[in-house]
């Protein structure tokens, strides 16, 4: 479920950055805008989760099978907002022109570029190292956050509702953060 969509007129919509009023306006008129996601150019619809997180959902029948959890959407939104507030250039679901890599959040500064990854599902370390190598070859530093706890405050009772995975779930990777084998290159 993407956080970025493009209209038929070329307008770009960042779900994580849109104020609620602008989001409601987009939802009211999305049929006329021809919204698509970068992945395969599939048609999307703007939606809001019951807890207020904004994202785009692929329309049924578009052939796009990629699904993300709400926890993943929250993590990407938080990372994008934090980088944006620091005055950095932010792109969610950024893709290499040749398709060699896709970043959850790509952050650019005049002197560096970093791909921020929210890796909430289990993944072998070798897969992370492979993706990290593709980033390195492109001159991009990769930063990974694995198995993060994501909490939302819901309703007037201010009850907590967990929407992520616990940090110590018995997965052997929980105890290990990915470390760049050659941090001195950067």
C-alpha positions as CSV (number, residue, x, y, z in Angstrom):
1,X,0.0,0.0,0.0
2,X,1.8,3.1,-1.2
3,X,2.3,6.4,0.4
4,X,2.9,8.1,-3.0
5,X,0.6,8.5,-5.9
6,X,0.6,10.5,-9.1
7,X,-2.3,12.1,-10.9
8,X,-2.9,11.8,-14.7
9,X,-1.9,15.5,-14.8
10,X,1.5,14.8,-13.3
11,X,0.6,16.1,-9.8
12,X,2.3,14.1,-7.0
13,X,0.6,13.3,-3.7
14,X,2.5,12.3,-0.6
15,X,0.0,10.7,1.8
16,X,2.3,11.1,4.8
17,X,2.6,14.9,4.2
18,X,-1.0,15.9,3.4
19,X,-3.1,17.7,6.0
20,X,-6.4,16.1,6.8
21,X,-8.4,18.7,4.9
22,X,-6.4,18.2,1.7
23,X,-6.7,14.5,2.1
24,X,-10.5,14.7,2.4
25,X,-10.5,16.9,-0.8
26,X,-8.4,14.3,-2.6
27,X,-10.7,11.5,-1.5
28,X,-13.7,13.4,-2.8
29,X,-12.2,14.0,-6.2
30,X,-9.8,11.1,-6.8
31,X,-11.9,9.5,-9.6
32,X,-11.3,12.5,-11.8
33,X,-7.5,12.6,-11.1
34,X,-6.5,9.1,-12.5
35,X,-4.3,8.3,-9.5
36,X,-1.6,5.7,-10.0
37,X,1.2,4.2,-7.9
38,X,4.8,3.9,-9.1
39,X,4.6,0.1,-8.8
40,X,3.4,-1.0,-12.2
41,X,1.4,2.2,-12.7
42,X,-1.5,0.5,-10.9
43,X,-4.6,2.6,-10.1
44,X,-5.0,3.6,-6.5
45,X,-7.6,5.0,-4.1
46,X,-6.8,7.3,-1.2
47,X,-7.9,5.8,2.1
48,X,-7.5,6.5,5.8
49,X,-7.1,3.8,8.5
50,X,-9.5,3.7,11.5
51,X,-6.7,5.3,13.5
52,X,-6.1,8.1,11.1
53,X,-3.1,7.0,9.0
54,X,-3.4,8.0,5.3
55,X,-2.2,5.8,2.4
56,X,-3.2,4.7,-1.1
57,X,-4.8,1.3,-1.7
58,X,-4.6,-0.5,-5.1
59,X,-7.9,-0.7,-6.8
60,X,-9.2,-4.3,-7.1
61,X,-8.2,-6.1,-10.3
62,X,-5.0,-4.1,-10.9
63,X,-2.8,-7.1,-10.6
64,X,-0.7,-5.6,-7.8
65,X,-0.3,-8.3,-5.2
66,X,2.1,-6.3,-2.9
67,X,0.5,-5.7,0.5
68,X,2.0,-3.8,3.5
69,X,0.8,-3.9,7.1
70,X,-0.5,-0.9,8.8
71,X,2.6,-1.0,11.0
72,X,4.8,-0.8,8.0
73,X,2.8,2.2,6.6
74,X,3.1,3.9,10.0
75,X,6.9,3.3,10.2
76,X,7.4,4.7,6.6
77,X,5.2,7.7,7.4
78,X,7.1,8.5,10.6
79,X,10.5,8.2,8.9
80,X,9.4,10.4,6.0
81,X,7.9,13.0,8.3
82,X,11.0,13.1,10.5
83,X,13.4,13.6,7.5
84,X,11.0,16.2,6.0
85,X,11.0,18.2,9.3
86,X,14.8,18.2,9.1
87,X,14.6,19.9,5.7
88,X,15.7,16.9,3.7
89,X,14.3,15.8,0.4
90,X,12.1,12.7,0.9
91,X,10.7,10.2,-1.5
92,X,8.7,7.1,-0.4
93,X,8.8,3.9,-2.4
94,X,11.8,5.3,-4.3
95,X,13.0,3.1,-7.2
96,X,16.2,2.9,-9.1
97,X,15.8,3.7,-12.8
98,X,17.0,0.2,-13.7
99,X,14.9,-1.5,-11.0
100,X,17.9,-2.8,-9.0
101,X,16.5,-1.4,-5.7
102,X,13.4,0.0,-4.1
103,X,13.6,2.0,-0.8
104,X,10.9,2.4,1.7
105,X,12.0,6.0,2.2
106,X,14.9,7.7,0.3
107,X,16.3,10.7,2.0
108,X,18.6,13.1,0.1
109,X,21.0,15.8,1.4
110,X,23.4,17.7,-0.9
111,X,26.3,15.6,0.5
112,X,24.7,12.2,0.9
113,X,21.7,9.9,0.2
114,X,20.3,7.3,2.6
115,X,17.6,4.6,2.1
116,X,15.6,4.1,5.2
117,X,14.1,0.6,5.5
118,X,11.4,-0.5,8.0
119,X,11.9,-4.3,8.0
120,X,9.1,-5.6,10.1
121,X,8.8,-9.1,8.6
122,X,11.3,-11.8,9.0
123,X,14.1,-11.8,6.5
124,X,17.4,-13.6,6.3
125,X,20.5,-11.5,7.0
126,X,21.8,-12.5,3.5
127,X,18.8,-10.8,1.9
128,X,19.5,-7.6,3.8
129,X,23.2,-7.8,2.9
130,X,22.3,-8.2,-0.8
131,X,20.0,-5.2,-0.8
132,X,22.6,-3.2,1.1
133,X,25.2,-4.1,-1.5
134,X,22.8,-2.8,-4.3
135,X,22.4,0.5,-2.3
136,X,26.2,0.7,-1.9
137,X,26.7,0.2,-5.7
138,X,24.3,3.1,-6.3
139,X,26.2,5.4,-3.8
140,X,23.4,5.1,-1.2
141,X,23.8,4.3,2.4
142,X,21.2,2.0,3.8
143,X,19.7,2.2,7.3
144,X,17.5,-0.6,8.6
145,X,15.1,-0.8,11.4
146,X,14.0,-4.3,12.2
147,X,11.1,-5.6,14.3
148,X,10.0,-2.2,15.7
149,X,7.2,-1.9,18.1
150,X,4.6,0.6,16.9
151,X,2.0,1.9,19.2
152,X,-1.0,4.0,18.5
153,X,-3.1,5.9,21.0
154,X,-6.7,5.2,20.2
155,X,-10.0,6.9,21.1
156,X,-10.7,9.1,24.1
157,X,-9.7,6.4,26.6
158,X,-6.1,6.8,25.4
159,X,-5.8,3.0,25.3
160,X,-2.7,1.6,23.6
161,X,-3.1,-0.7,20.7
162,X,-0.1,-2.5,19.4
163,X,0.1,-2.7,15.6
164,X,3.6,-4.1,15.2
165,X,5.7,-7.0,16.2
166,X,7.4,-7.3,19.6
167,X,11.1,-6.6,19.7
168,X,11.9,-9.9,21.4
169,X,9.6,-12.3,19.5
170,X,11.9,-15.3,19.6
171,X,13.2,-14.5,16.2
172,X,17.1,-14.8,16.3
173,X,17.4,-11.6,14.3
174,X,15.8,-9.6,17.1
175,X,19.0,-9.5,19.0
176,X,21.0,-8.2,16.0
177,X,20.9,-5.0,14.2
178,X,22.3,-5.0,10.7
179,X,25.8,-3.4,10.7
180,X,27.4,-2.1,7.6
181,X,30.6,-4.2,7.1
182,X,32.5,-1.1,6.0
183,X,31.2,2.0,7.7
184,X,34.4,3.9,7.1
185,X,33.5,4.2,3.3
186,X,30.9,6.8,4.2
